[in-house]
Amino acid sequence: MDERTAKLLARRERLLGAGAPLFYDEPLHIVRGEGVWLYAADGRRYLDCYNNVPHVGHCHPDVVAALARQAATLNVHTRYLHETILDYSERLLATFAPHLDSVLYACTGSEANDQALRIARHATGHRGIVCTNLTYHGNTTAVDAVSPLFYGRVTPHPDVRTMPWPDAYRAPQGLAGAALCDHYLACLDAAIAELAASDAGFAGLIVCSIFANEGLPDVPAGFMAAAAARVRAAGGLVIADEVQAGFGRTGTMWGHDLVGFSPDIVTLGKPMGNGHPISAVVTRRELLDAFRHDVMYFNTFGGNPVSCAVASAVLDVMEREDLLANARAQGDYVRDGFRRLAERHAVIGDVRGAGLWIGVELVRDRATREPATEETRRIVNRMKERGILMNRIGEFDNVLKMRPPMPFAREHAELLLATVDEVLGAG
Amino acid sequence: MDERTAKLLARRERLLGAGAPLFYDEPLHIVRGEGVWLYAADGRRYLDCYNNVPHVGHCHPDVVAALARQAATLNVHTRYLHETILDYSERLLATFAPHLDSVLYACTGSEANDQALRIARHATGHRGIVCTNLTYHGNTTAVDAVSPLFYGRVTPHPDVRTMPWPDAYRAPQGLAGAALCDHYLACLDAAIAELAASDAGFAGLIVCSIFANEGLPDVPAGFMAAAAARVRAAGGLVIADEVQAGFGRTGTMWGHDLVGFSPDIVTLGKPMGNGHPISAVVTRRELLDAFRHDVMYFNTFGGNPVSCAVASAVLDVMEREDLLANARAQGDYVRDGFRRLAERHAVIGDVRGAGLWIGVELVRDRATREPATEETRRIVNRMKERGILMNRIGEFDNVLKMRPPMPFAREHAELLLATVDEVLGAG
């Protein structure tokens, strides 16, 4: 590590607390971003295959212009009338099924998920929530209780029960298809029954619609539609966390459309403002009306004119640059490329994902599927050394995680694949 | 109400839910802001005596320039190294007592208070929190539980006990001075004892350092220092919510310096980014280190280079325009003016506050101190009709609430006082 980096690290530990999270064995000092590229302090550039927040590209000039224009005109809370929030809301809601017709704004995905839990608990009169055993929905006290990812498979909160995430690659007892689906539905039923029998009662299910943190599994066909039906039959609500999946990342506007289920409440965040802090809860009007009737929800910054102008500019760029079609085309190209690489590199166990959400599971043995955890860590660091940024996820931290900015082009996909080929070849 | 406003209101109800909060009997449609002025769609301008979030003035060109410049350069999360966050952190922490030497970033005051509760609970191993019976700290599930303002005087959460806010104007049993102090300290002791005897245990006290939502009382001298000592003697931590009080609003950089107590944890928000969503928790390093050791706290947008560049520009403007001195001078001038008006207008019962946080309590009878609640509502609306924006707070909603942008000048103070004189004279 060079002296400058070491000094920065020491200052950081002192000011932000020891253990404030950082990427890579030797952290990167990034100073500039443009499109799919990040530039370090030493002048080196990196192809960004990791960051989904700069959705339409780092520092997209149209988004920056909208931000600067509105910030110079008006930035104030939503207790005065303004049109930007209404225009944006109409445009946003038009991308959902008709029953999802109302929106509440906040600033972060954690805040959106916290309000989603409040709405579900308010509507049902119960507190009990089911989540998967390897999920992360955010960092508030209430959302942390439904985020067992960093706490092993057990969540200690009495109002929460976990169920296993649907894993088709390491399916229990070698189950597949409808039998696998039934297995996970039985797990859901058991979690619901436990809550219903408890003091908490059953309020609903919260899931990332594509199970991103769980490692982006191939969700068994029909699983989520059946799960949503079971939740509703038990009097609960279905919360789809679209903070990672949403806004066309998967080549479909919303992850729940891709996976095939209809939520009662949807939460949005990360890419919504291309890095500007805006998030939202989209839900049925009767749920939001009832919540607002009893609860004074107000968010000082949520839905302000600047945030809504920025979020609107993001939709403009997505449309103008046809980024959903690009996500499908380049994502498929990258997955095909990894499948070709798998013919030469036995460490590639499974290639998954949709659009520009790409997961590649690395294993030591394709038959036993022993996770190549340490190899994955090394590969992520070596890819960085060769100028390409990615990270890893999953139960065994052995899934390469790739979510590049959406203007990721064929030439970037080719560079990614060629570099992976080299790094895997180097062992 | 004109047709255009009525149409906006109908769209708003449809899109954002019935009852999304709005100001004034006839809501304002604001389209532009500059300095201490807001401009409505009909071209009318309003003197803004309400908004504390645009701290250095609506759309301050230096803040907008810093925002636009950094947004065009780099906007990325904090898991790469960058210097802006460290430079800003050093500058921010230098404004606190030496023991408050570490900072954790988030986006909203609610998020900051939620993390403050997590840190206090983590450090003590207990869950029980004491708050006042008329406070509001934000909107997450956990923070809502310590925000009884909108739920009457009782909070239902088993981990929370309330104590009365220190009211020197309607002091119980006519107490004053040390006796009044002792009365409220006994209430605090009782709340702590209840929690300590419960399953929750005692984790700490959270207070707005100037009791802003409670109506900005004249806090009995020595009360908060003695309260903090009692909290610590019981093994708890003191959380000062500076989301409203902080950044020089009171003419002193932090409300706890003004009121005279030393917190373990401080939360910041609203004015920090002049409307850009940035917030923070400032605390002792050993508390933050221990929290980070056990808890994976990461906030996607918190402390990003854009937020820190904006927050730094806010400090620049505060220094260059000497806004703390201005807050003291203009705030004192306004309070003196209200005291002169009280000689002619019997409805003015009490004039309170510090710097540009001004509270004026209206009563029907100075002897009985019967709250002039309905009159206050009418006056706030009439002031708006005459082009001046303020609002009301307090147990009886009878305290005029004024917190103008900090570049509020003598001419604005004179316009405010002359207009109040007219409106009160009109009855």
Chai-1 contact restraints between the chains, C-beta under 6 A:
chainA,res_idxA,chainB,res_idxB,connection_type,confidence,min_distance_angstrom,max_distance_angstrom,comment,restraint_id
A,L8,B,L81,contact,1.0,0.0,6.0,A-B,restraint_1
A,R11,B,L86,contact,1.0,0.0,6.0,A-B,restraint_2
A,L15,B,L86,contact,1.0,0.0,6.0,A-B,restraint_3
A,L15,B,S89,contact,1.0,0.0,6.0,A-B,restraint_4
A,G17,B,S102,contact,1.0,0.0,6.0,A-B,restraint_5
A,G17,B,L288,contact,1.0,0.0,6.0,A-B,restraint_6
A,G17,B,D289,contact,1.0,0.0,6.0,A-B,restraint_7
A,G17,B,R292,contact,1.0,0.0,6.0,A-B,restraint_8
A,A18,B,D289,contact,1.0,0.0,6.0,A-B,restraint_9
A,G19,B,R292,contact,1.0,0.0,6.0,A-B,restraint_10
A,G19,B,H293,contact,1.0,0.0,6.0,A-B,restraint_11
A,P21,B,R79,contact,1.0,0.0,6.0,A-B,restraint_12
A,P21,B,F298,contact,1.0,0.0,6.0,A-B,restraint_13
A,L22,B,R79,contact,1.0,0.0,6.0,A-B,restraint_14
A,F23,B,R79,contact,1.0,0.0,6.0,A-B,restraint_15
A,P27,B,L81,contact,1.0,0.0,6.0,A-B,restraint_16
A,L28,B,Y80,contact,1.0,0.0,6.0,A-B,restraint_17
A,H29,B,L81,contact,1.0,0.0,6.0,A-B,restraint_18
A,I30,B,Y80,contact,1.0,0.0,6.0,A-B,restraint_19
A,R32,B,T73,contact,1.0,0.0,6.0,A-B,restraint_20
A,R32,B,L74,contact,1.0,0.0,6.0,A-B,restraint_21
A,G33,B,L74,contact,1.0,0.0,6.0,A-B,restraint_22
A,C59,B,A72,contact,1.0,0.0,6.0,A-B,restraint_23
A,V64,B,A71,contact,1.0,0.0,6.0,A-B,restraint_24
A,V64,B,A72,contact,1.0,0.0,6.0,A-B,restraint_25
A,L67,B,A71,contact,1.0,0.0,6.0,A-B,restraint_26
A,A68,B,A68,contact,1.0,0.0,6.0,A-B,restraint_27
A,A71,B,V64,contact,1.0,0.0,6.0,A-B,restraint_28
A,A71,B,L67,contact,1.0,0.0,6.0,A-B,restraint_29
A,A72,B,C59,contact,1.0,0.0,6.0,A-B,restraint_30
A,A72,B,V64,contact,1.0,0.0,6.0,A-B,restraint_31
A,T73,B,R32,contact,1.0,0.0,6.0,A-B,restraint_32
A,L74,B,R32,contact,1.0,0.0,6.0,A-B,restraint_33
A,L74,B,G33,contact,1.0,0.0,6.0,A-B,restraint_34
A,N75,B,G275,contact,1.0,0.0,6.0,A-B,restraint_35
A,R79,B,P21,contact,1.0,0.0,6.0,A-B,restraint_36
A,R79,B,L22,contact,1.0,0.0,6.0,A-B,restraint_37
A,R79,B,F23,contact,1.0,0.0,6.0,A-B,restraint_38
A,Y80,B,L28,contact,1.0,0.0,6.0,A-B,restraint_39
A,Y80,B,I30,contact,1.0,0.0,6.0,A-B,restraint_40
A,L81,B,L8,contact,1.0,0.0,6.0,A-B,restraint_41
A,L81,B,P27,contact,1.0,0.0,6.0,A-B,restraint_42
A,L81,B,H29,contact,1.0,0.0,6.0,A-B,restraint_43
A,L86,B,R11,contact,1.0,0.0,6.0,A-B,restraint_44
A,L86,B,L15,contact,1.0,0.0,6.0,A-B,restraint_45
A,S89,B,L15,contact,1.0,0.0,6.0,A-B,restraint_46
A,S102,B,G17,contact,1.0,0.0,6.0,A-B,restraint_47
A,C107,B,C107,contact,1.0,0.0,6.0,A-B,restraint_48
A,C107,B,T108,contact,1.0,0.0,6.0,A-B,restraint_49
A,C107,B,P277,contact,1.0,0.0,6.0,A-B,restraint_50
A,T108,B,C107,contact,1.0,0.0,6.0,A-B,restraint_51
A,D114,B,T140,contact,1.0,0.0,6.0,A-B,restraint_52
A,D114,B,T141,contact,1.0,0.0,6.0,A-B,restraint_53
A,R118,B,T141,contact,1.0,0.0,6.0,A-B,restraint_54
A,N139,B,Y297,contact,1.0,0.0,6.0,A-B,restraint_55
A,T140,B,D114,contact,1.0,0.0,6.0,A-B,restraint_56
A,T140,B,T140,contact,1.0,0.0,6.0,A-B,restraint_57
A,T141,B,D114,contact,1.0,0.0,6.0,A-B,restraint_58
A,T141,B,R118,contact,1.0,0.0,6.0,A-B,restraint_59
A,T141,B,A142,contact,1.0,0.0,6.0,A-B,restraint_60
A,A142,B,T141,contact,1.0,0.0,6.0,A-B,restraint_61
A,A142,B,A142,contact,1.0,0.0,6.0,A-B,restraint_62
A,F150,B,M296,contact,1.0,0.0,6.0,A-B,restraint_63
A,K270,B,T300,contact,1.0,0.0,6.0,A-B,restraint_64
A,G275,B,N75,contact,1.0,0.0,6.0,A-B,restraint_65
A,P277,B,C107,contact,1.0,0.0,6.0,A-B,restraint_66
A,P277,B,P277,contact,1.0,0.0,6.0,A-B,restraint_67
A,P277,B,F301,contact,1.0,0.0,6.0,A-B,restraint_68
A,L288,B,G17,contact,1.0,0.0,6.0,A-B,restraint_69
A,D289,B,G17,contact,1.0,0.0,6.0,A-B,restraint_70
A,D289,B,A18,contact,1.0,0.0,6.0,A-B,restraint_71
A,R292,B,G17,contact,1.0,0.0,6.0,A-B,restraint_72
A,R292,B,G19,contact,1.0,0.0,6.0,A-B,restraint_73
A,H293,B,G19,contact,1.0,0.0,6.0,A-B,restraint_74
A,M296,B,F150,contact,1.0,0.0,6.0,A-B,restraint_75
A,Y297,B,N139,contact,1.0,0.0,6.0,A-B,restraint_76
A,F298,B,P21,contact,1.0,0.0,6.0,A-B,restraint_77
A,T300,B,K270,contact,1.0,0.0,6.0,A-B,restraint_78
A,F301,B,P277,contact,1.0,0.0,6.0,A-B,restraint_79
